[in-house]
Amino acid sequence: MKIAILSRNSDLYSTKRLVEAAESRGYTTQVINHLKCNIEIDSTGPRLFYNNYYLEDFDAVIPRIGASVTYYGTAVTRQFEMMHVFSVANSRSIVHSRDRLRCLQLLSKSKVGQPKTVFTNYSKNVEHVIESVGGTPVVLKLLRESDDISSILAEDKSSADSVLEAFNGVKARVIVQEYIKEAKGTDVRMMVVDGEVVGAIKRFNKDRDFQTNISKRKKSIPIVLTEEEKEIAIRAAFALKLGVAGIDIIQSKRGPLVLNVNSSPGLKEIESVTKLDIAGKIIDYIEKNTIHKV
């Protein structure tokens, strides 16, 4: 079997682990910088030109696409799909997961629990917006294509007013979200592969910072999940039609609530903390869904 891994850096932990997991099973891999692919479209069918040759005879593709290059990365992924190559993450699902508002809407449609959220078109009625999510404090999150969600905690109406006014002034899109006090600055990252939770960690954030990138966390520890937590992660991945996903939840008094769905989740933190072979699970998923096997 021949597997393409779309990644701009072959030295990244996640990329290297996927190569290692695939090649340990005797499969051929190629790390491809998707930004250097030419997408060719004509009546003879779709083709991809890369490093002076055409990409051919691949059985599967693993998109590892940064949020800043979602448009081109998903276009390359879509071209592989049109060439009848199995993709670990469907191009449309990646787009939906990267559109923060669209992601929340899809979760809501599937009745997946999440913090109360309001999105407005630069509304001046801040009081109603705050009341709609249960009052202050509230969390304000920028809706932008970034690997992290920039978040601000507004302790009271005056703070929320000031922050929203500033965002509105620069035409920045923002959502207002319920603050879950009992979570105490923690969240849970679960890895879902093929409809199963294959690993989970609890993450402790610094100074009530809501961003979940590694550099801002104090520590992460393994966690034993409840059945309810597993179920909501699986439902969230299903709502976005993702076979492989990182699901971030927050533990609240009314049960687990989904914060974010990541279509290209990193493997370093969760594998390092849990000592589990998550990369191997992803290769297992490819094996199950690929017709042509070695």
N, C-alpha and C positions, 0 to 999 in steps of 0.2 A: 504494500500500500504506500502511496505517495501523498504526503501531507504538506500543504503550504501554511506557513505561519506569517501572518501579516504583522510586521513589527519594524519600527524605524531603528531599533537598536538590538542587535543580536546578543549583547552582553547583559541585557536586563534579566533579573532573576526569573521572572515568569516565563520569558521567552526561552531561556536556557533550560528550565525545568520541563517545559513542554517538549523541547527537542530531546532531552534526556529520556523522558518517559516513553516517547514514540520510538526512539532508536533502540531502547532496551528491549522492545518487542520485535525488533527486526525491520521496522518500517523506515522508509526514506523520508527525510524532511528537508525543506528549504525555507529559510527565513527570507522574506521578501519585503523590501521597503515599499509600501503601497504608494507613497508619494512619487516614486520614480517609475511607476507603471504608466504606460500609454493605453488608454481604452479605445479600441478600434471597433467601430460599428458599421457594418454594411450588409448587403443582401446575402452574403455568404455565411453570416453568423458572427457572434461575438468573439473577440480575441483580445488577449493582453500581451503587450510587448514590453519586455523588461531586460535591461542590460544587453541590448543588441540581439535578443532572441525572443521567441514566443513561448509563453508559459502553456505547457500542454501535459496531458495525462495525469492530472492530479485527481485524487479520490476525495480529498477533504481539505477544507480551509479553516484555520483558526484565526479570526480577526482579533488583533490586539491593537485597537485603534484609539489614539488619544482624542479627548473631547475637542481639542482645538482644530482637528482635521477630520471631523466627523463627515462632512459633506463628501470629500474626495475618498476617504477611507471606505465609506459605505457604497460609493459608486464602484470601487474596485471589487468589494465583496459581492455586490449585485451582479457584476460581470462574471465572476466565478460561478454564481448561482445560475446564470443564464447559460453557462458552459456545462451545466449539470454536475457541478461539484458540490458535495454536501458541505454546508457551513454550520459550524458549531453555534454561531449566533446569526440569525437571519438579519439581512440588511435593514429591513423595515423595523424589526424589533429594536435594533440598535438606535435607529433614528428616534423611535418613540421613547426609549429609555433616556436619551439625551435631552429631549424636550421635557423639562421638569414639570411643566403644567400638564402636558399631554399624558405624562406618566401618572400623575396624580389622578387625572380624569379616568384613565383606564383602570386604575386600582379601585376607584369609587364605583365605576360601572360594574366591577366584579365583586362589589360588597366587601372589599378588603379593608380592614380597620386601619385608620391613619389619623394623625392629629387633625383637628378642625382647621380648615384652611380657607382663606379668602384671597381672591385675585380681582383687582379692579383696574379700570382704565384711568389711572391717576385721580382717583376719587378724592374730593375734599372733605367728605363726610367720614373723618377718621374715627369719630366716636362710634358710629354704627359698625364700622369694620372691626373695631376692637371688641365690641359687644358680641359680634357674630362668632368670635372664636373663644368666648368665655371670659373676656376681660383681661386686664393686665396682671402680670407681665405677659408680653407676647414676643414671639420670635419673628424677625423679618429676614427673609432670604431673597437674595438676588437671583433672578431667573436669567442665567447666562450660561453659555457653553464653556464649562470649566471642569477640571477634574475634581474640584472641591466646590461645595456650596457655601458661598460667603454668607455668614449669618450674624445677626446682631440681636442681642436681648434688650428689649425696651421694658424697663421696670414699671413705668407708669405712663399715663396718657400724654403727659407733656413730652416725655422722651420719644414716644411713638410718633407724636405729631412732628417733632423736629426731624426725626430720621426720614419719615415718609415725605415730608416737605423737601428735604434735601434730595432724595431719590427722584421725586417728581420733577424737581428743578432741572435735573440732567437727563430726564426722560429714561430713567432706568426702570426696567420692569421688576416688580417685587411682589412676593406673596407675604401675607401675614398669617402666622400659624400659632396655634395653641401652644403654650409652654407647659410641659409636663414636669412639674416640680419634683415629683417623687422619684424621677429617674436619676436625679442628682448628678447630672453631667455625664451619664454613661449611655452607651448603646451596645447593641449586639450585632455582629456581622455573621451572617450565615451563608455558606456556599451551597447552592442548589445545583445539582447535576442530574439531568434526566429525571426530574420529578422527585428527587430524593435529597434531603439535607445530608451532606457528606462531611461537614465540619462547621464548627462555630466557636467564636471567641467573644468575650465581653471586653469592651474598650472603655477606659477611664480617661476623660478629657481634662485638660488644664483650665482652671479659672472659668468654668462654665462656658468654655468656648465650644460652639456647636459644630465647628468644622471637624471632619473626621479623617484628615490626612495624618499619616504616621508621625510626622515631626511635631505635631501639636498634642500628642497623647502622652500621658504619664506611663501607662503600661496597658498590656492586654493579657488576658488569662483565658484558659479553656473554660467552657461552660457546659453544664448538662442542661439540655433544653427540655421544656415541657412539650407535651404533644400539641398544645395550642400554638406554641411558638413555631414548631416545625410546620404545622398546617398552614399558618399564615404566610410563611416564607415560600412554601410550595405553591400556594394560591397566587402570590404576587408574581412569581416567575411565570406561572401559567397565564396570568392576565396580560403579561407583556410578550407571551409566546417565546420565551427564552429557555432553551435547553440547558444553558449554563448561565448562572447569574449570581452576583453577590447581593444579598438582601440585608439591608440595615433596618433594624427595628429598635424601638424604645419600649421599655417595660413600664406600663402604666397601671393605675388602679383598676381600669376597665379592661385590662388585657394587653397583649402585645399590639403595637401600632407600627406600621411601616413608614420609615422615613425616606428611604431611597432604594432604587433598583439600579444596579450597576451591570452593564452588559459586557464589560471587559475588566472584571475584578482582578486585582493583583493577588498573587499567590504567596508572596514572601512572608507577610505577617502571619497569615493563617496557618501556613505549613510550618513555620518556625515555632509558633506557639503550641500547636496541637500535635506536631510530629506526624501528621497524616500525609499520605501521598495524594493530594488533590489533583495534581497534574495527571497522575495515572488514571484517576476516575474520568477525567476529560477524554483521555485516549480510549478508555472503555466505551464511553458514549459514542465516539466516532466509530469504533468497531461495530457497535450494535446497529448503526444507521448507514453503514457503507456497504454497498453491494460487492464491489471488487475488493477482495481481501487477499493478502499474501498467503 
